[in-house]
Amino acid sequence: MSNEHESKPADPVPEEKRGRFPKKTIGLTIIVLAIIALSKIFASEVVDVVGLSPDLMNVSSYALVFLVFLMWAVWMLFVSGRRWYVRILMLVLLFGLPYAFLSVMRPVMNGDAGIARFEPIWTPKTVVNADVETSSLPVDLKTETPNDFAEFLGPNRNGVVRDEPKLRDDAISSDTEIVWKQEIGEGWSGFAARNGYAVTMEQRGELECVTCYEIESGELQWLYKHRARHRDPMGLGRVGPRATPTIDGGYVYAIGALGNLVCLNGADGIPIWQHDLLKMLEIDLLTGEIDNFEFQYENSALAWGRAGSPLIVDDMVVVTGGGPRGLAAPGETSEDSAVTLLAFEKTTGELRWKAGTEMIAYGSPSLATLAGRRQIVVVAESKALGFDATTGEQLWEHARPGTSDADANCSQVNVLSDDTILLTKGYNAGGELVTINYEDGKFEANSIESNPAVLKTKLTSPIVYEGHAYSLSDGFLECTDISDLSRKWKRRGRFGHGQMLLCGDKLLVHGERGTLSCVRATPDGYEELGSMETIDGVCWNTLCRYGEYLLVRSELEAACIRLGVETAD
């Protein structure tokens, strides 16, 4: 017989606490979500006033979302007053639903550590085949034409191209013809064009390739293959080569993401000479595996792969160098210092000289005349530098803080006059005017103006036109007066970290999500003349204009667009 007065197990949760409504938790959740939403809506103002760059804003948003989840977990475990099995069930739902979502949907990141979109994990990862038929006819890359775009960012590496034939105001519209569009191997290289043909670099499975296409048809003419597959360990920079090839004298000079420097016969893509820069610089390769592919990356500060395009200087080809981790600091006397530039005889590949001890970043060397001296200028990891164009002697340096595995220097040096350059960078570094003078037998570089609020270029370079610099500054299209680095206007749009070219007084702006816009280059305000949708994928690759054709690409697709141009009729 049971005892009616037998004590029941004590309820660990007092009845008055059961089902307690989490007013404070809900309120804090609403506040956090509102802060995140407002920071997106008023991103421009947040960037200017608070000083947070978009990538830091995104990282901060992720941290806030994590804190919200943590706050709800604490409420469920210690405050909710539910029975233990109900609390466990709520925790499983709280963390299990997002986990289940991410198990079937993978995020596609943009250039600011933000999420551009989600796609199902079963979305096929297209691997473009390297074993393909190519044309048997020789390609003529020797013949020069007025429309040639033979190197990175055009003839002067500044994004300014010959506006011939002249673009009409309706050069871009929703009815603009896409001549061809097709899949292309992964990577961030742009096109270089000569005599009706265009070359680029792409990843095709385990092979890093240099490819040549006919511009009008998009047909593959030849393909050079080298076994290499670059990817950074975190995958933020993704797979493939980064640098744009250079065409000169019928030859193609290309450098892979892992330092394979090659000179190819432009007629058929057969190698003339080749160098392994990592071996020359004693940099080890590290490996990993993902998506059933082994990938490699170099054991140096250059986390995102080699992006500097080869520069032709007279009878030499000049490329950026670097060095392994643990080197002596720049300026110290040591045989283990980094090498900033290397020059090779362009027809034989013989090493001519090495120059500089500064670790490299992601910009390409370019040729300029400053203070009456012909120079090779480049922004390395933490300095802008000038070298004699013939001997490689370092002439000057100017501090431009950065690290090549974090807040990296990527933008080109813009030469404004014989004695003034413009340096730009994202990560809240902004724009800086620097004079280069020659006095008392030596060169000096001096900062004369800086403004961290403008010209915050991250994966792009500014374009200078009639006293103003046009840039994708933290993803906003911006016009800056270069006399005092004051902003004239700033425009939000679907630009992100896309790319630009200047044709006459018109900017062709290809946003990182595949929207091409034609914008008048004027300090009076933003004036869009037309826009169109182009290709899928993330469009960080530079543009290439060849006459009436514009070549665009992403890591997934390439396309040829027929621009609206003026004709004799």
C-alpha positions in Angstrom: 0.0 0.0 0.0 1.5 3.3 -1.1 2.0 6.0 1.4 -0.2 9.0 0.5 2.1 11.3 2.4 5.2 10.0 0.6 7.1 13.1 -0.7 7.2 13.7 -4.4 10.5 14.6 -6.2 11.2 18.3 -5.9 10.5 20.3 -9.0 13.8 21.9 -9.9 11.9 24.7 -11.7 9.6 26.8 -9.5 6.1 27.0 -11.0 6.1 30.8 -11.1 9.2 30.8 -13.4 7.9 28.4 -15.9 7.1 29.9 -19.4 8.7 33.2 -18.5 8.5 35.5 -21.5 12.0 36.6 -22.6 11.3 40.3 -23.0 14.9 41.4 -22.5 16.3 38.8 -24.8 13.8 39.6 -27.6 14.5 43.3 -27.1 18.2 42.9 -27.4 17.8 40.7 -30.4 15.7 43.4 -32.2 18.3 46.0 -31.3 21.2 43.9 -32.7 19.3 43.1 -35.9 18.3 46.7 -36.3 22.0 47.8 -35.9 23.1 45.3 -38.5 20.3 46.4 -40.9 20.9 50.1 -40.5 24.7 49.6 -41.0 23.9 48.0 -44.3 21.4 50.7 -45.4 23.6 53.5 -44.3 26.9 51.8 -45.1 28.4 54.9 -46.7 27.8 57.0 -43.6 29.0 54.3 -41.3 32.2 54.0 -43.3 32.8 57.8 -43.2 31.7 58.6 -39.7 32.6 55.5 -37.7 35.7 54.6 -39.8 34.8 50.9 -40.1 35.7 49.5 -43.5 33.0 47.1 -45.1 35.0 44.0 -44.3 35.3 44.9 -40.6 31.6 45.8 -40.6 30.8 42.3 -41.9 33.0 40.6 -39.4 31.4 42.7 -36.7 28.0 41.7 -37.9 28.9 38.0 -37.7 30.2 38.5 -34.1 26.9 40.2 -33.2 24.9 37.4 -34.6 27.0 34.9 -32.7 26.4 36.9 -29.5 22.6 36.8 -30.1 22.7 33.0 -30.5 24.8 32.8 -27.3 22.4 35.1 -25.5 19.4 32.9 -26.4 21.3 29.8 -25.4 22.0 31.3 -21.9 18.3 32.2 -21.6 17.2 28.7 -22.6 19.6 27.0 -20.2 19.4 29.2 -17.1 16.5 31.6 -17.3 13.7 30.0 -19.3 12.4 27.9 -16.4 11.6 25.0 -18.8 12.1 21.4 -17.8 15.6 20.1 -18.8 14.5 18.1 -21.8 12.6 21.1 -23.2 15.7 23.2 -22.8 17.8 20.6 -24.6 15.2 20.5 -27.4 15.3 24.3 -27.7 19.1 24.3 -27.9 19.0 21.7 -30.6 16.6 23.8 -32.6 18.6 27.0 -32.0 21.9 25.6 -33.3 20.6 22.7 -35.3 18.5 24.7 -37.8 21.3 27.0 -38.9 23.7 24.0 -39.0 21.2 22.1 -41.2 20.8 25.1 -43.5 24.6 25.5 -43.9 24.9 21.8 -44.5 22.9 22.1 -47.7 23.5 25.7 -48.7 27.1 27.2 -49.0 27.8 30.9 -48.8 29.4 32.7 -51.8 31.6 35.4 -50.4 32.1 38.9 -51.9 35.3 41.0 -51.6 34.5 42.3 -48.2 34.1 39.0 -46.3 30.4 39.5 -46.8 27.9 36.9 -48.2 27.0 37.7 -51.8 24.5 34.7 -52.0 23.9 31.2 -50.9 23.9 28.3 -53.3 23.0 24.6 -52.8 26.0 22.4 -52.1 24.9 20.1 -54.9 25.4 22.9 -57.4 28.0 21.4 -59.7 31.5 22.9 -59.5 32.3 23.3 -63.1 35.8 22.1 -64.0 36.7 23.3 -67.5 38.5 20.6 -69.4 42.1 21.2 -70.4 42.1 18.4 -73.0 40.3 20.3 -75.8 40.8 20.8 -79.4 42.3 24.1 -80.5 42.8 25.7 -83.9 45.6 24.4 -86.0 46.1 27.8 -87.7 48.9 30.0 -86.3 47.9 33.1 -84.3 49.4 36.5 -85.3 50.3 38.4 -82.2 53.2 40.2 -83.8 51.1 42.6 -85.9 50.2 45.7 -83.9 46.9 47.5 -84.3 45.6 50.9 -82.9 43.2 49.0 -80.7 45.7 46.8 -79.0 45.3 46.3 -75.2 48.4 44.2 -74.7 48.9 44.4 -71.0 47.3 44.8 -67.6 44.9 47.8 -67.4 45.9 49.0 -70.9 48.9 50.6 -72.6 49.9 52.7 -69.5 48.6 50.4 -66.8 46.3 53.1 -65.6 42.9 52.0 -66.9 42.8 54.7 -69.6 42.3 53.4 -73.1 42.0 54.9 -76.6 38.4 55.8 -77.3 38.4 54.7 -80.9 35.9 54.1 -82.2 34.3 56.7 -80.0 31.6 55.4 -77.5 28.1 56.8 -77.9 26.1 57.9 -74.9 24.1 54.8 -75.4 27.1 52.5 -75.6 25.6 50.3 -72.9 21.9 49.4 -72.6 19.7 46.5 -71.9 19.7 45.8 -75.6 23.5 45.8 -76.0 24.7 42.7 -77.9 26.6 40.0 -76.1 28.5 38.6 -79.1 29.4 35.4 -77.2 29.4 34.1 -73.6 31.0 30.9 -72.4 32.4 29.0 -69.4 36.0 29.7 -68.5 38.4 28.2 -66.0 38.7 29.7 -62.5 41.0 32.6 -61.7 41.2 36.4 -61.5 43.3 37.1 -64.6 42.1 39.7 -67.1 42.4 39.6 -70.9 45.2 41.2 -72.9 44.5 41.7 -76.6 46.3 42.2 -79.9 45.4 42.0 -83.6 42.0 40.4 -83.0 43.1 37.8 -80.3 43.0 37.9 -76.5 45.0 35.9 -74.0 44.3 35.2 -70.3 45.0 32.7 -67.6 42.6 30.2 -66.1 42.5 27.1 -63.8 41.4 23.9 -65.5 41.4 21.2 -62.9 44.9 20.5 -61.7 46.4 22.6 -64.6 47.1 26.3 -64.6 46.7 27.4 -68.2 47.5 30.3 -70.5 44.8 30.5 -73.2 44.4 32.4 -76.4 40.9 33.2 -77.9 39.8 34.8 -81.1 37.9 38.0 -80.0 35.1 38.0 -82.6 34.2 34.3 -82.2 35.4 33.3 -78.7 37.0 30.2 -80.2 40.0 28.8 -78.4 43.2 29.1 -80.5 45.8 27.5 -78.3 46.3 26.5 -74.7 49.5 26.2 -72.6 49.3 23.9 -69.5 51.4 23.8 -66.3 50.6 21.6 -63.3 49.8 23.9 -60.4 46.6 24.7 -58.5 46.8 27.7 -56.1 44.3 28.4 -53.3 44.8 30.1 -49.9 44.1 27.9 -46.9 41.0 29.8 -45.9 39.6 29.8 -49.4 38.7 33.5 -49.3 40.8 34.2 -52.4 39.6 31.0 -54.2 41.3 29.0 -56.8 43.4 29.9 -59.8 45.9 32.3 -61.4 45.7 36.0 -60.7 48.0 37.9 -63.1 47.1 39.2 -66.5 49.5 38.1 -69.3 51.5 40.6 -71.3 51.9 40.5 -75.1 55.0 41.8 -76.7 56.8 41.2 -80.1 54.7 38.2 -80.8 55.4 36.6 -77.5 53.2 36.1 -74.4 54.7 36.6 -70.9 52.7 35.1 -68.1 53.2 34.4 -64.4 51.1 31.9 -62.5 49.8 32.2 -58.9 52.7 29.9 -57.7 55.5 31.7 -59.6 55.6 29.9 -62.9 57.1 32.6 -65.2 56.9 31.6 -68.8 57.5 33.1 -72.3 55.3 31.6 -74.9 55.3 31.8 -78.7 52.2 33.8 -79.5 51.6 31.8 -82.6 50.9 28.5 -80.9 51.5 28.8 -77.1 54.7 26.7 -77.1 57.1 27.7 -74.3 60.3 29.6 -75.3 61.7 29.7 -71.8 60.4 29.2 -68.3 61.5 29.9 -64.6 60.2 28.7 -61.3 60.4 31.9 -59.2 59.6 30.1 -55.9 62.6 27.9 -56.5 64.8 30.9 -57.4 63.7 32.7 -54.3 63.9 29.6 -52.0 60.2 29.7 -51.1 58.7 26.4 -50.1 55.3 25.1 -51.3 52.6 24.0 -48.8 49.7 21.8 -49.8 46.2 21.0 -48.8 43.1 19.3 -50.4 39.6 20.3 -51.0 36.9 19.2 -53.6 39.0 16.2 -54.4 41.8 18.5 -55.7 45.2 19.1 -54.1 46.0 22.8 -53.9 49.3 24.6 -53.1 50.3 27.9 -51.7 53.6 29.5 -51.0 55.2 29.7 -47.5 55.5 33.4 -47.5 53.4 36.5 -46.5 51.9 36.5 -50.0 48.7 34.7 -48.9 46.6 35.3 -52.0 48.9 34.3 -54.8 51.0 36.2 -57.3 49.0 38.9 -59.0 51.7 41.2 -60.5 51.6 41.2 -64.3 55.0 41.1 -66.2 56.3 44.4 -67.4 58.3 44.9 -70.6 61.1 47.4 -70.3 63.2 47.6 -73.5 64.7 44.2 -73.9 63.8 42.9 -70.4 60.7 41.5 -68.7 60.4 42.7 -65.1 58.3 40.8 -62.4 57.8 41.1 -58.7 59.8 38.7 -56.5 59.3 38.2 -52.7 60.8 35.7 -50.3 60.0 33.1 -47.6 58.7 33.8 -44.2 61.3 34.7 -41.5 63.4 37.0 -43.6 65.5 39.8 -42.4 63.6 43.1 -42.1 63.9 45.5 -45.0 67.0 47.5 -44.8 69.0 45.0 -42.8 72.1 43.5 -44.3 71.4 39.9 -44.9 71.6 37.4 -47.7 68.1 36.3 -46.7 66.3 39.5 -47.6 63.3 39.5 -49.9 63.8 40.5 -53.5 61.3 43.1 -54.7 61.9 43.0 -58.5 63.6 40.6 -60.9 64.5 41.4 -64.5 65.1 38.8 -67.2 66.3 39.1 -70.8 63.0 38.8 -72.6 64.1 36.5 -75.5 66.3 34.1 -73.6 65.1 34.3 -70.0 68.6 35.1 -68.7 68.5 36.9 -65.3 69.7 40.5 -65.7 69.3 41.9 -62.1 67.6 41.7 -58.8 66.4 44.8 -57.0 65.1 45.9 -53.7 64.7 44.0 -50.3 61.0 44.8 -49.6 58.5 42.0 -49.6 56.0 42.2 -52.4 52.3 42.7 -52.4 49.7 42.4 -55.3 50.3 45.4 -57.5 52.0 45.2 -60.9 55.2 47.2 -61.7 54.7 50.0 -64.2 57.0 52.4 -66.1 57.1 56.2 -65.5 59.3 59.2 -65.7 59.7 61.0 -62.3 62.0 63.8 -61.5 63.5 63.4 -65.0 64.4 59.8 -64.5 62.8 56.8 -66.2 61.7 54.5 -63.4 59.9 51.3 -62.6 57.4 52.1 -59.8 55.5 49.6 -57.6 53.8 49.4 -54.3 55.3 46.5 -52.3 54.1 45.1 -49.0 54.6 48.2 -46.9 56.3 50.7 -49.2 56.0 52.4 -52.5 59.3 52.2 -54.4 61.0 53.5 -57.5 63.9 51.8 -59.4 66.0 52.8 -62.3 64.5 51.3 -65.4 67.8 50.1 -66.8 69.9 48.9 -63.9 67.3 48.2 -61.1 69.0 50.6 -58.7 66.5 51.6 -56.0 66.0 55.4 -56.2 63.5 56.2 -53.5 60.9 54.6 -51.1 57.9 55.9 -49.2 56.1 54.1 -46.4 52.7 52.7 -47.3 51.9 50.4 -44.4 50.4 47.0 -45.1 50.8 43.2 -44.7 50.4 40.9 -47.7 48.4 38.4 -45.7 45.9 40.9 -44.3 45.6 44.6 -45.1 47.4 44.2 -48.4 48.5 46.9 -50.9 46.8 46.0 -54.3 46.4 49.3 -56.2 48.6 50.7 -58.9 50.8 53.8 -58.5 49.1 56.6 -60.4 51.6 59.1 -61.9 50.0 62.6 -62.0 53.0 64.6 -63.2 56.8 64.5 -63.5 57.1 64.9 -59.7 53.8 63.7 -58.2 52.2 60.3 -57.7 48.9 59.2 -56.2 48.8 56.2 -53.8 45.5 54.6 -52.8 44.4 51.7 -50.6 41.4 50.2 -48.8 41.4 49.2 -45.1 40.9 52.9 -44.2 44.2 54.0 -45.6 42.7 56.1 -48.4 44.5 58.4 -50.8 47.9 60.1 -50.5 49.7 62.5 -52.7 53.5 62.1 -52.8 56.1 64.2 -54.5 59.3 62.7 -56.0 62.2 65.1 -56.2 65.9 64.9 -57.1 68.1 67.2 -55.0 71.8 67.1 -54.0 72.4 63.9 -55.9 69.5 61.8 -54.4 65.8 61.2 -54.8 63.4 62.1 -52.0 59.7 61.1 -51.6 57.5 63.4 -49.5 53.9 63.2 -48.6 52.1 66.5 -49.3 48.4 65.5 -48.8 46.5 62.5 -47.5 42.8 61.7 -46.8 41.9 58.3 -45.4 38.2 59.0 -46.1 38.6 58.8 -49.9 40.1 56.5 -52.6 39.8 53.4 -50.4 40.6 51.0 -53.3 40.8 47.4 -52.3 40.9 45.2 -55.4 40.9 48.0 -57.9 42.9 51.1 -58.9 41.7 54.6 -59.5 41.4 56.3 -62.9 42.6 59.9 -63.2 40.9 62.2 -65.7 40.9 66.0 -65.9 42.0 66.7 -62.4 39.9 64.1 -60.7 40.3 60.5 -59.6 37.4 58.0 -60.1 37.5 55.0 -57.9 35.6 52.1 -56.4 36.1 53.3 -52.8 35.1 50.5 -50.4 32.6 49.4 -53.1 31.1 52.9 -53.7 31.8 54.8 -57.0 33.5 58.0 -56.0 34.9 61.1 -57.6 37.8 62.9 -55.8 39.6 66.2 -56.6 43.2 65.2 -56.8 44.4 68.8 -56.0 43.4 68.4 -52.3 41.9 64.9 -52.1 38.5 66.3 -51.4 35.4 64.2 -52.4 33.2 65.6 -55.1 30.5 62.9 -55.0 30.0 59.3 -54.0 27.4 56.8 -55.3 26.1 53.6 -53.9 25.3 50.9 -56.5 25.9 47.4 -57.6 29.6 48.0 -57.9 31.4 46.3 -55.1 35.0 45.5 -55.9 34.5 45.4 -59.6 36.7 47.0 -62.3 36.7 50.1 -64.5 38.1 51.5 -67.7 38.0 55.1 -69.0 37.1 55.6 -72.7 37.1 59.3 -73.6 34.9 60.9 -71.0 33.0 57.7 -70.1 33.7 55.2 -67.4 32.9 51.5 -68.1 32.2 50.1 -64.6 31.8 46.3 -64.2 30.4 45.5 -60.8 31.5 42.4 -59.0 28.1 40.8 -59.4 28.1 41.2 -63.2 26.4 44.6 -63.9 28.1 46.7 -66.5 27.4 50.5 -66.3 28.5 53.4 -68.5 29.0 56.5 -66.3 30.0 60.0 -67.5 33.3 61.0 -65.9 32.4 64.4 -64.5 32.9 66.0 -61.0 29.4 67.5 -61.3 27.7 64.4 -60.0 26.9 60.8 -60.8 25.4 60.5 -64.3 24.7 56.9 -65.5 24.2 56.6 -69.2 23.1 53.0 -69.3 23.6 49.5 -67.8 23.2 45.8 -68.6 23.6 42.4 -67.0 26.6 40.5 -68.3 27.9 37.2 -66.7 27.6 35.0 -63.7 30.2 34.6 -61.0 32.3 37.1 -59.0 33.7 39.8 -61.4 37.0 40.8 -59.9 38.8 40.4 -63.2 40.0 43.5 -65.0 38.3 44.7 -68.3 39.8 44.7 -71.8 38.6 46.9 -74.6 39.5 46.1 -78.2 37.9 48.6 -80.6 34.1 48.1 -80.4 34.5 45.0 -78.3 34.7 44.8 -74.5 35.9 41.5 -72.9 34.7 40.7 -69.4 35.2 37.7 -67.2 34.7 36.2 -63.8 35.9 33.0 -62.2 33.0 31.2 -64.0 32.3 32.9 -67.4 33.8 35.2 -70.0 31.9 37.3 -72.6 32.5 39.6 -75.5 30.2 42.7 -75.6 29.7 44.8 -78.7 29.7 48.4 -77.5 27.6 51.1 -79.1 30.1 53.2 -81.0 30.0 56.1 -83.4 30.4 55.2 -87.1 31.1 57.2 -90.2 27.5 56.9 -91.3 
